[in-house]
């Protein structure tokens, strides 16, 4: 659908186009009109439109109706909607059903879903075994290649700590920097610390304080604690440069 106007979208939806009905439902959901959103999603779902079924599941989750959410996610998953496999996996994980969660994540991950690949990497790393580290690295590399910041941060951790691989601070810093630029608070802390100590990257006090500040602004307690020490090393001109970059919202290169 080539970006129709709202009026055209309404006309198409009323004419029975399920893609337009789903798009209209998303519009109302974004506006906070969940009853209208559900109505349009339902019309599309009644025609077998998988995305609309998934969206009905999302709406049900928002109001705490997990049974209804599961129903719609399963229906969409049967239609091959990958986001629903991930949603079902997350529900299973929350319920302590790890095997089922991994099964659902894997279905989506093998079809290229970055969030599912990231989740499998996270679960594998948590096993703290050599086999788990290898699996975590494999899935995380796939997700990181698609720009998934969580997976990039995990790979940074793997190479920073030498989990199943030789320690490689330079490689770790590269992953942390990519994730930090994407806004990942943990990665911002790690690359900020790396710039402060010169571990894996050339020492740079401005870069250190810049990324530590970004992380601290997102509530990272480690960054908040480290920031005071890092700021003390700055000259007046360096402090001004950091403040300018923070105001502009620029990302370091």
N, C-alpha and C positions, 0 to 999 in steps of 0.2 A: 504494500500500500504506500503510495508516493506522497506522504505528508499532506493529506487533505485538510481543508479548513475544518473548524469545529462543526460548522453548519453542514458541510459535506459529509463529515463523519457521522453525524446524527442521522442524516438521510440514508446513508448506506447501512447503518445499524438497523434502522427501522425497516429497511427493505429486506433484512434477513441475512446480511453479510456477517458471518461469525467473527471474522478478523476485525471488522469494524466494531462489532458488539464488544469484543474483548478490549479493544483499544479505548472505547468509550467507558467501559468499566474501570480501566486503569486511570482514566482522567478523573472520574468521580472519586475513586479511592484516594488519589493524590489530593483532592479537594476536601477530603474528610467526610464525603457523603457515602458512607459505606452501604447504606440501604440501596441507593441507586446503583452503586458499583456492583453489588451482589445480584441485582436484577439483571443487569446487562451480562455479567459473567454467566449467570444461569442460562440465559437465552443462548449464548454461544456454546456452553457446555452441553445443553440439550441437543445440539447439533454435532456433538462429538469433538469439539475443539479443545485439544489437550491443554493449551495454555490457560484457557478459561477455567478448566477444572482445577488446575494448580492454583490459580488465583483465588478460587473459592476456598481452597484449603488454607491459603494464607490468611484470608479474612476470618475463617473459623479459628485459626490459631490465635489471632489477635484478641479474640474474646474468650479464650481459654477452652474452646470446645475441641479438644484433641481428638475425640472419636470422629466427629464430622470432618476434621482436618485430615485425619488418616484415610477416611473414605475417599475423599477427593484426590489426595496425593496418590493413593493406590490406583484409582481410576486413570489418572493422567500417566502414571508410570506404566500401566498396561498398554497405553498408547505410545510409549517410548519417550515420554517427556523427561529429560535428564534431571532437570531441577527438582522434580518430584522424588526421584531416587535419592537425591541428596537430602531433601526434607525428611523423607522416611528414615534415612540413616541417622540424621540428627536426633529424631524422636527416639529411635532405638537406643542410640548412645546415651541419651538423657535418662532412659529407663534402665540403664545398666546392661543392655543386651548387645554387648560388644560384637559378638559373632555376626548377628544380623546387621548391625551397623556397618561392619566391614564389607559384608556381602553387597549391601545396597550402594555403598560408596564405590566399590570396585566396578560395579556395572557401569556407573557413570564415568568413573575414572578411565576405564579402558576405552571409552568413546570420546575421550579428550576433555572431559569436564575438569577445569583447573581447580575449582573449589573441592571437588571430590578427591583429586590427586593430592591436594594440600592436606586434607583431612586424614587420608591414609598415611601420609608422611608423618603427621603429628602423632597418630596412634602408634605407629611403628617406633618412633623415637622414644616414646614413653616406656617401651619395654626394657630399655637400657640393656640390650643384648647386642652382640656383634651382628647377628642376623637382622635384628630390628634396625640397627643403624644403617645397614646396607639397603634394606627395604625403604627406610625413610629417605635416604639419599636418592634412590631411584625415582620414587614418586615425586619428591620435592623438586628434582631437576626438571621433570616434565611440567609441573605447575609453574615453576620459576620461569621457564622459557616462554610461558604465556603471560608473564608479568605479575604473577601472584606474589604479593609482598610478603605474606606469611611464609610461603615456601622459600623465598629468597632469604628471609631472616633465619629460617631453620638451617639452610645450607651454610649461612654464615656461622651459625653456632657449631655446626658439625665440623667445619674446618678450623674454627677458632679453638675449639676444645679437643680436636683430634678424635672424634667419635667414629671409630671404624676406619679412619683414614689418618694419614700423617698430618700433623698440624701444619696449616698453611695460612699464616696471618694475612698475607697479601690477597689471597683468594677470598678469605673470609671478609676482609674489608670491602672487596668488590661487591659481594652479595649484600652486605649491610648497607652500602652506599646506594645501591639500586632500590632497596626496600625503603630506605630513609627518604629518598627523593619522592617515593610514592606515598609518604606520610605515615609509615609504620613507626609508632612511638618507640618500641623496643629497639628497632634497628637504628633509629636516630640516636638513642642513648649509646649504643655500641659503637657507631661510627664516630660519634662525638668523643667518646673515650679514646678511640683509636687515634684520632687526630691529636688529642691532647698528649698521648704518650708516644706517638710515632710508631705504633704497632701495626704493620702492614701497609701503612701509608706514610708519606712525609709529614712530619709534625707541622701542625698549622693551628695556632691558637684561635684565630678568627673562626675557622671552620669548626673547631671543637665547641666553642661557645655557641655558635649559631645552631648546630644540630642538637646540642644539649638543651638549649632554650626551647627549640621546637618540641622536643620530647617532654620537657618539664611542663610546657603549656598544655600537653595532653594528659597531664596528671601522673607521669612516670616518676615515682618516688626516688628511684636510683639517680635519675637525671637531676632532680631537684637537689639532692645531696651533693652530687658531683659538681654542679654548676657553680656553686659559691666558690669552690676552690679554683675552678678553671677561670672564672671571671677575674679573680685576684691577679692573674698573670697578665691581664690585658693592659695595654697602654690606653691613654685617652682616645687616641685616633682609632685604635682597633675597636674600642667599645662603640665609638660612633659608627664605624663601618658595620658592625653587627646589628646595631639598632636600625640602621638604614635598611639593611637587607631584610630584617624581620618585618619592618613596616611595609616593605614592598612585596613581601611574600615570595621572594625569589628563592630558587633552589640552587645550591652550590654545584659547580661543575669541576 
